[in-house]
Amino acid sequence: MHPTPLRLSRLYGLFSLPPAHRMRRAVTVGMLAVLAAAAAPAHAQEPLREALRARIAQRQADRGDAASAPAGAADAGPQTLQVQGRTVLVHLPAGHDGRRPWPLVLAFHGGGGHAAYMADDSRYGLQRQADRSGFIVAFPNGHSRWPGGRLATWNAGGCCGDARDRGSDDVGFARAVVAALQARYPVDPARVFATGMSNGGMLSHRLACEAADVFRAVAAVAGTDATTQCNPSRPVSVLQIHARDDDHVLFDGGAGPGAFRDASKVMDFVSVPETIARWTRRNHCPPQTPQRVLDLPGATCEASTGCAGGSTVQLCVTATGGHSWPGAQRVRAGKPDASQALDANDLIWRFFEAVR
């Protein structure tokens, strides 16, 4: 008989103790966890280790977020909805009066992230942008089997993780999120948009393919087209933002060394040039050379205009920044600083605002 592994509920209770008691208990619990994991059967050890890592990462993120939040931030935090059993965080812009219709932006976190991480303004700043520009922003949580919806992924077609492997209907979920928000808030149905980071950006591409009746435009950051088939019901404007030195989703295609350690959980990513070529074909853009619309030190943007239905396909490239959100002031530990050559939030909103 092997000893029973330490119950995770015992670990969760650890974090409710006062700091001094927590430290003493943490040492004891950690020693017991190591002994239990070592004695457990090999097939039982990896799920336990994953769960422990997830919980530790969650608490570290929570402590970091609390430390960086300004005074009173908790009172002004986003509202929480449940849609199809998943959490959706919703931020209403400053000046929202509940009467006139507002644009809506769905912001999808990256693979292995969660809604609260994407909603963290010290990392992405989308709530501040919503206040400045006047739109509702919602942060849905991806498919997850872990506590609190952590380590979540999106089924963007060819990627990623459990969401793809289990066939999660994330297009249907995104439609349900929009419907739930429209039932609760005054949303302008003609101005519903999607954006996302990495795997979330890939889902944005899929939404342009399969939910063009809902989303007027999409913007993907560090995530290329991962769809296996794409037949939009109408032209959709598409913005792609990508760093030349991205080491996860390589600019010229493929999965880089920074992607998931388990290659089976990702894909051989489509290149940025091929992603743009696909959308110029789908939107029947004129064959002329894209026009340079932004030229800054460390960043350029080129756009194909005059496409079907007045749609636009635009690519913005930063020279540096790796796999991150341009303009972000805070990135994951050990990652290169985000490019400051342009502000992704401002760029994305100006792109959405121009859609008619």
C-alpha positions in Angstrom: 0.0 0.0 0.0 1.2 3.5 -0.9 0.5 6.4 1.5 -2.4 8.6 0.4 -1.1 11.9 -1.2 -1.7 15.1 0.8 -5.2 16.4 0.2 -5.1 19.7 -1.7 -7.8 21.2 0.6 -5.3 21.1 3.5 -3.0 23.2 1.3 -5.6 25.7 0.4 -6.4 26.3 4.1 -2.7 27.2 4.7 -3.1 30.6 3.0 -5.9 31.7 5.3 -3.5 31.6 8.4 -1.7 34.7 9.8 1.8 35.2 8.1 3.8 33.9 11.1 1.8 30.7 11.4 1.7 30.3 7.7 5.4 30.1 7.5 5.7 27.4 10.2 2.8 25.5 8.7 4.3 25.9 5.2 7.5 24.2 6.2 5.6 21.2 7.7 3.2 20.9 4.8 6.0 21.2 2.3 7.9 18.3 4.0 4.7 16.2 4.1 3.9 17.0 0.5 7.4 16.0 -0.6 7.2 12.7 1.3 3.7 11.9 0.1 4.6 12.7 -3.5 7.8 10.6 -3.3 5.8 7.6 -1.9 2.9 8.0 -4.3 2.7 5.8 -7.5 4.4 7.4 -10.5 1.1 8.0 -12.3 -0.3 9.9 -9.3 2.7 12.2 -8.8 2.4 14.4 -11.9 -1.2 15.6 -11.3 -0.3 16.4 -7.7 2.8 18.3 -8.7 0.8 20.2 -11.4 -1.9 21.1 -8.8 0.7 22.3 -6.3 2.4 24.4 -8.9 -0.9 25.9 -10.0 -1.9 26.8 -6.5 1.5 28.3 -5.6 1.5 30.3 -8.8 -2.0 31.5 -8.1 -1.1 32.7 -4.6 2.1 34.4 -5.8 0.1 36.2 -8.5 -2.6 37.2 -5.9 0.0 38.6 -3.5 1.8 40.5 -6.3 -1.5 41.9 -7.6 -2.5 43.1 -4.1 0.9 44.7 -3.6 0.8 46.6 -6.8 -2.9 47.7 -6.7 -3.6 51.3 -5.8 -5.5 52.2 -2.6 -9.2 51.6 -3.2 -8.7 49.4 -6.2 -10.6 46.6 -4.7 -13.7 48.8 -4.4 -13.4 49.8 -8.0 -12.7 46.3 -9.3 -14.5 44.7 -12.2 -17.9 43.0 -11.8 -18.1 39.2 -11.9 -20.5 37.2 -14.0 -20.8 33.4 -14.6 -21.4 32.2 -18.1 -21.6 28.5 -18.8 -19.8 27.9 -15.5 -16.9 30.1 -16.3 -16.0 33.5 -14.8 -16.2 36.7 -16.8 -14.8 39.9 -15.3 -16.5 43.1 -16.6 -15.3 46.7 -16.3 -17.7 49.5 -17.0 -16.0 52.7 -18.2 -16.0 55.9 -16.2 -19.1 57.8 -17.0 -21.2 54.8 -17.8 -24.7 55.8 -17.1 -26.6 52.6 -18.0 -28.6 54.4 -20.7 -26.8 54.9 -24.0 -25.2 51.9 -25.8 -21.5 51.4 -25.4 -18.9 49.5 -27.5 -17.8 46.1 -26.1 -14.4 44.6 -26.2 -13.8 41.0 -25.2 -10.1 40.5 -24.1 -8.9 36.9 -24.0 -5.9 35.9 -21.9 -3.0 33.9 -23.1 -2.6 30.1 -22.8 -1.9 29.1 -19.2 -3.4 32.3 -17.9 -6.8 33.3 -16.5 -9.3 36.2 -16.6 -7.9 38.0 -13.6 -4.4 38.0 -15.0 -5.7 39.7 -18.2 -7.7 42.1 -16.2 -4.7 43.2 -14.1 -4.1 46.8 -15.2 -0.5 46.7 -14.0 0.1 44.1 -16.7 -2.2 45.1 -19.6 -3.9 48.4 -18.8 -7.1 47.6 -20.6 -9.4 48.9 -17.9 -7.6 52.3 -18.0 -7.9 52.3 -21.8 -11.7 51.6 -21.4 -12.0 54.6 -19.1 -10.1 56.9 -21.5 -11.8 55.7 -24.6 -15.3 54.8 -23.4 -16.0 51.1 -24.0 -17.0 48.1 -21.8 -14.2 45.6 -21.5 -14.9 42.0 -20.5 -12.3 39.3 -19.5 -13.6 35.8 -20.0 -11.8 32.8 -18.5 -10.7 30.0 -20.8 -11.2 26.2 -20.4 -9.6 24.9 -17.2 -9.8 22.0 -14.9 -7.8 23.7 -12.1 -9.0 25.7 -9.0 -10.0 29.2 -9.8 -9.9 28.6 -13.5 -6.1 28.8 -13.5 -3.9 27.4 -16.3 -6.7 28.0 -18.8 -6.4 27.6 -22.5 -8.5 28.4 -25.6 -9.5 26.1 -28.5 -8.4 28.2 -31.4 -8.4 25.3 -33.9 -4.9 23.9 -34.0 -3.9 25.2 -30.5 -3.9 25.0 -27.5 -3.7 22.5 -24.6 -6.7 20.9 -23.0 -9.1 23.3 -24.6 -8.1 22.0 -28.0 -7.7 18.4 -27.0 -11.1 18.2 -25.3 -12.8 20.1 -28.1 -13.9 23.1 -25.9 -16.5 25.1 -27.8 -14.9 28.5 -27.2 -16.6 30.1 -30.1 -20.0 29.2 -28.6 -18.8 30.4 -25.2 -17.7 33.8 -26.7 -21.1 34.1 -28.3 -22.8 33.3 -25.0 -20.6 35.9 -23.2 -21.7 38.6 -25.6 -25.3 37.6 -25.3 -25.1 37.7 -21.5 -23.5 41.1 -21.5 -26.1 42.5 -23.9 -28.8 41.2 -21.6 -27.3 43.0 -18.6 -25.7 46.2 -20.0 -26.4 48.6 -22.9 -24.1 47.2 -25.6 -24.0 48.5 -29.1 -24.3 45.4 -31.2 -22.6 47.1 -34.2 -19.5 47.7 -32.1 -18.5 44.4 -30.6 -14.8 43.5 -30.8 -12.3 40.9 -29.7 -8.7 41.0 -28.8 -6.3 38.6 -27.1 -2.8 37.8 -26.1 -1.0 34.7 -27.6 -3.5 31.8 -27.5 -6.2 34.4 -26.8 -5.1 36.2 -30.0 -5.4 33.0 -31.8 -9.0 32.6 -30.6 -9.7 36.2 -31.8 -8.7 35.0 -35.3 -11.1 32.0 -35.0 -13.9 34.4 -33.9 -13.3 36.4 -37.0 -13.7 33.2 -39.0 -16.7 31.7 -37.2 -18.5 34.6 -35.5 -18.2 37.4 -37.9 -21.9 38.1 -37.4 -21.1 39.1 -33.8 -17.5 40.6 -34.0 -16.9 43.6 -36.3 -13.1 43.5 -35.9 -10.4 41.6 -34.0 -6.9 42.4 -32.8 -4.4 39.6 -32.0 -1.2 40.3 -30.1 1.6 37.6 -30.3 -0.9 35.0 -31.6 -1.3 34.0 -35.3 -4.1 32.3 -37.2 -4.5 28.7 -35.9 -7.8 27.9 -37.7 -8.1 24.7 -39.7 -10.8 26.2 -41.9 -12.2 29.7 -42.2 -15.3 31.0 -44.0 -16.4 34.3 -42.5 -20.0 35.2 -43.0 -18.9 38.8 -43.8 -15.6 40.7 -44.0 -13.9 41.4 -40.7 -11.2 43.9 -40.1 -8.1 42.3 -38.6 -5.1 43.8 -36.7 -2.0 41.7 -36.0 0.6 43.0 -33.5 3.8 40.9 -33.2 7.4 41.3 -32.2 10.2 40.2 -34.5 12.0 38.5 -31.6 9.0 36.6 -30.2 10.4 33.4 -28.8 7.0 31.6 -28.4 5.1 32.2 -31.6 7.9 32.7 -34.0 7.5 35.6 -36.5 8.4 33.4 -39.4 6.5 30.4 -38.2 6.9 27.6 -35.8 7.0 27.2 -32.0 10.0 28.8 -30.3 11.9 27.7 -27.2 9.7 29.8 -25.0 6.5 27.9 -26.0 5.0 25.1 -23.9 7.6 22.6 -22.9 5.2 19.8 -24.1 5.2 20.4 -27.8 2.0 18.3 -28.2 0.1 21.0 -26.4 0.8 23.6 -29.1 1.3 23.5 -32.8 3.7 24.4 -35.6 2.5 28.0 -35.5 1.5 29.8 -38.7 3.9 32.7 -39.5 2.9 36.3 -39.3 3.3 36.9 -43.0 1.1 33.9 -43.8 -1.5 35.1 -41.3 -1.7 38.5 -43.0 -1.8 36.9 -46.5 -4.8 34.7 -45.4 -6.8 37.7 -44.2 -6.1 39.8 -47.3 -7.4 36.9 -49.4 -10.4 36.3 -47.2 -11.3 40.0 -47.2 -10.6 40.3 -50.9 -8.2 43.2 -50.5 -6.7 44.9 -53.6 -3.4 43.3 -54.7 -1.4 46.5 -54.2 1.4 46.8 -51.6 0.2 47.6 -48.1 0.6 51.2 -47.1 2.9 52.3 -44.3 0.6 53.9 -41.7 3.0 54.2 -38.8 6.8 54.5 -38.7 8.4 54.9 -35.2 11.8 54.0 -33.8 11.4 50.3 -33.1 7.9 49.8 -34.6 6.1 50.0 -37.9 2.5 49.4 -39.1 1.3 48.6 -42.6 -2.3 48.3 -43.7 -4.2 46.9 -46.7 -7.3 49.1 -47.2 -10.2 49.1 -49.6 -11.0 45.5 -48.8 -14.5 44.0 -49.1 -17.1 45.7 -47.0 -14.7 48.5 -46.1 -12.6 46.1 -44.0 -8.9 46.6 -43.3 -6.0 44.2 -42.6 -3.2 45.8 -40.6 0.1 44.5 -39.3 2.2 46.2 -36.6 5.6 44.9 -35.9 7.9 45.8 -33.0 11.7 45.2 -33.2 11.9 43.9 -29.7 9.7 42.9 -26.7 9.5 39.1 -27.2 6.3 37.4 -26.4 4.5 40.4 -24.6 2.0 43.1 -24.9 3.6 46.3 -26.3 3.4 49.2 -23.9 3.0 46.9 -20.8 4.9 48.1 -17.8 5.1 44.6 -16.1 5.8 41.2 -17.6 6.3 37.7 -16.2 9.5 37.1 -14.2 12.4 36.2 -16.4 10.9 37.6 -19.6 12.3 40.5 -21.6 10.7 43.9 -21.1 7.7 44.7 -23.4 8.4 47.0 -26.3 7.6 50.6 -25.5 7.8 51.7 -29.1 4.0 51.7 -29.3 1.1 51.3 -27.0 -0.9 48.2 -28.0 -4.0 49.4 -26.1 -4.2 52.7 -27.8 -3.4 51.2 -31.2 -6.1 48.5 -30.8 -8.8 50.9 -29.8 -8.0 53.4 -32.6 -8.2 50.4 -35.0 -11.6 49.3 -33.6 -12.9 52.9 -33.5 -12.3 53.3 -37.2 -14.5 50.4 -38.1 -17.8 51.5 -39.6 
